[in-house]
Amino acid sequence: DRVLVRVSNLTVKKADEVVWVRARVHTSRAKGKQCFLVLRQQQFNVQALVAVGDHASKQMVKFAANINKESIVDVEGVVRKVNQKIGSCTQQDVELHVQKIYVISLAEPRLPLQLDDAVRPEVEGEEEGRATVNQDTRLDNRVIDLRTSTSQAVFRLQSGICHLFRETLINKGFVEIQTPKIISAASEGGANVFTVSYFKNNAYLAQSPQLYKQMCICADFEKVFCIGPVFRAEDSNTHRHLTEFVGLDIEMAFSYHYHEVVEEIADTLVQIFKGLQERFQTEIQTVNKQFPCEPFKFLEPTLRLEYCEALAMLREAGIEMGDEEDLSTPNEKLLGRLVKEKYDTDFYILDKYPLAVRPFYTMPDPRNPKQSNSYDMFMRGEEILSGAQRIHDPQLLTERALHHGIDLEKIKAYIDSFRFGAPPHAGGGIGLERVTMLFLGLHNVRQTSMFPRDPKRLTP
């Protein structure tokens, strides 16, 4: 008949009210005839007191003090106000006076990492000579690392990004679609694909849902989006690359100009940023305790710069670049700093990329053959979306593919999808883990991938 109460809901409602709580033992400390436990549920914790008296014997105090950290317990007790705030707990105004305690699942006595070490800011650890936990140890023992208050906050906020993405686009009249992840040819015509055995043939893991998004536009769905895994067989061991990540993909037919799509995508991201700031302040502040960062800034409407304007800013800062040269990662970051100084925004759009640096399916700018109707979006100086107006004319698409030296037989299904009437359309793909990382000001995408996959990591 017990009703289990959440740690975050513990308040004094009436004198000597008995409650039941199921939680993990975070720490235990015996002091004379008392034992202080910190009980944790997700990112919330409370101090529990076991003291010799009417409801607890010396043996019970000793038993409580010896429960291994990370064990799961059921506790019956009374919620009482405290005279001084408890600085080490999220529940600072109350504590739980324990009457009964049951061990539901006993953890092993030796843990591969200590959760207190795993949430300690690195700078603080260096200054005080205290332990911090390195990234590989965290990822090798991910189940325990995910229990930390920081990890709990990161992935609850990431869940919020998916929810806000879906909610915003459905309200805009988009249809959610599910696309194949096993495909017959490289979806972007490149070599960076994972090959899988498919009965008597080979197949590939999808680099992008783009072909299927575009086919749905050709099928008159007009506005579609999907959320799903994307695979890239790139041997990139950087802070922002993964071999498998979650793609938030959008595709949309437009009436007059591809900027209709650009504005729709930008507004979707702005609605996500606003939603996160309104609904997830607890999570943002929890992450900031370990990884301090300035609040994410954005403008409404979103700042949109043309590529030539960005080049001018970089050249003024002493960077030498050709008109048709792509941005390197250091130059992207420098441009982000220059934009922040000039416009006070962490989020902006870079439009009209040189045609020479974009994929074959990108629509050329009708007014300037060296430019394209393509765009990237940036957060804190790093790209989070790459998009473009797609070529919807099969003849022009064939010409551009030949220009790029692509085997037409391998992309026949892609070109054929436009032969029966296709409206002008554009879209883009967003990396969920990058958005989470950059919104929170974290420094490695592995912090925002629950079980990351990169060239050197395939487990857990």
Rosetta blueprint (number, residue, H / E / L):
1 D L
2 R L
3 V L
4 L E
5 V L
6 R L
7 V H
8 S H
9 N H
10 L L
11 T L
12 V L
13 K L
14 K L
15 A L
16 D L
17 E L
18 V E
19 V E
20 W E
21 V E
22 R E
23 A E
24 R E
25 V E
26 H E
27 T E
28 S E
29 R E
30 A E
31 K E
32 G L
33 K L
34 Q E
35 C E
36 F E
37 L E
38 V E
39 L E
40 R E
41 Q E
42 Q L
43 Q L
44 F E
45 N E
46 V E
47 Q E
48 A E
49 L E
50 V E
51 A E
52 V L
53 G L
54 D L
55 H L
56 A L
57 S L
58 K H
59 Q H
60 M H
61 V H
62 K H
63 F H
64 A H
65 A H
66 N L
67 I L
68 N L
69 K L
70 E L
71 S L
72 I E
73 V E
74 D E
75 V E
76 E E
77 G E
78 V E
79 V E
80 R E
81 K E
82 V L
83 N L
84 Q L
85 K L
86 I L
87 G L
88 S L
89 C L
90 T L
91 Q L
92 Q L
93 D L
94 V E
95 E E
96 L E
97 H E
98 V E
99 Q E
100 K E
101 I E
102 Y E
103 V E
104 I E
105 S E
106 L L
107 A L
108 E L
109 P L
110 R L
111 L L
112 P L
113 L L
114 Q L
115 L H
116 D H
117 D H
118 A H
119 V L
120 R L
121 P L
122 E H
123 V H
124 E H
125 G H
126 E H
127 E H
128 E H
129 G L
130 R L
131 A L
132 T L
133 V L
134 N L
135 Q H
136 D H
137 T H
138 R H
139 L H
140 D H
141 N L
142 R H
143 V H
144 I H
145 D H
146 L L
147 R L
148 T L
149 S H
150 T H
151 S H
152 Q H
153 A H
154 V H
155 F H
156 R H
157 L H
158 Q H
159 S H
160 G H
161 I H
162 C H
163 H H
164 L H
165 F H
166 R H
167 E H
168 T H
169 L H
170 I H
171 N H
172 K L
173 G L
174 F L
175 V E
176 E E
177 I L
178 Q L
179 T L
180 P L
181 K L
182 I E
183 I E
184 S L
185 A L
186 A L
187 S L
188 E L
189 G L
190 G L
191 A L
192 N L
193 V L
194 F L
195 T E
196 V E
197 S E
198 Y E
199 F L
200 K L
201 N E
202 N E
203 A E
204 Y E
205 L E
206 A L
207 Q L
208 S L
209 P L
210 Q H
211 L H
212 Y H
213 K H
214 Q H
215 M H
216 C H
217 I H
218 C H
219 A L
220 D L
221 F L
222 E L
223 K E
224 V E
225 F E
226 C E
227 I E
228 G E
229 P E
230 V E
231 F E
232 R L
233 A L
234 E L
235 D L
236 S L
237 N L
238 T L
239 H L
240 R L
241 H L
242 L L
243 T L
244 E E
245 F E
246 V E
247 G E
248 L E
249 D E
250 I E
251 E E
252 M E
253 A E
254 F L
255 S L
256 Y L
257 H L
258 Y L
259 H H
260 E H
261 V H
262 V H
263 E H
264 E H
265 I H
266 A H
267 D H
268 T H
269 L H
270 V H
271 Q H
272 I H
273 F H
274 K H
275 G H
276 L H
277 Q H
278 E H
279 R H
280 F L
281 Q H
282 T H
283 E H
284 I H
285 Q H
286 T H
287 V H
288 N H
289 K H
290 Q H
291 F L
292 P L
293 C L
294 E L
295 P L
296 F L
297 K L
298 F L
299 L L
300 E L
301 P L
302 T L
303 L E
304 R E
305 L E
306 E E
307 Y H
308 C H
309 E H
310 A H
311 L H
312 A H
313 M H
314 L H
315 R H
316 E H
317 A L
318 G L
319 I L
320 E L
321 M L
322 G L
323 D L
324 E L
325 E L
326 D L
327 L L
328 S L
329 T H
330 P H
331 N H
332 E H
333 K H
334 L H
335 L H
336 G H
337 R H
338 L H
339 V H
340 K H
341 E H
342 K H
343 Y H
344 D L
345 T L
346 D L
347 F E
348 Y E
349 I E
350 L E
351 D E
352 K L
353 Y L
354 P E
355 L H
356 A H
357 V H
358 R L
359 P L
360 F L
361 Y L
362 T E
363 M L
364 P E
365 D E
366 P L
367 R L
368 N E
369 P E
370 K E
371 Q E
372 S E
373 N L
374 S E
375 Y E
376 D E
377 M E
378 F E
379 M E
380 R L
381 G L
382 E E
383 E E
384 I E
385 L E
386 S E
387 G E
388 A E
389 Q E
390 R E
391 I L
392 H L
393 D L
394 P H
395 Q H
396 L H
397 L H
398 T H
399 E H
400 R H
401 A H
402 L H
403 H H
404 H L
405 G L
406 I L
407 D L
408 L H
409 E H
410 K H
411 I H
412 K H
413 A H
414 Y H
415 I H
416 D H
417 S L
418 F L
419 R L
420 F L
421 G L
422 A L
423 P L
424 P L
425 H E
426 A E
427 G E
428 G E
429 G E
430 I E
431 G E
432 L H
433 E H
434 R H
435 V H
436 T H
437 M H
438 L H
439 F H
440 L H
441 G L
442 L L
443 H L
444 N L
445 V H
446 R H
447 Q H
448 T H
449 S L
450 M L
451 F L
452 P L
453 R E
454 D E
455 P L
456 K L
457 R E
458 L L
459 T L
460 P L
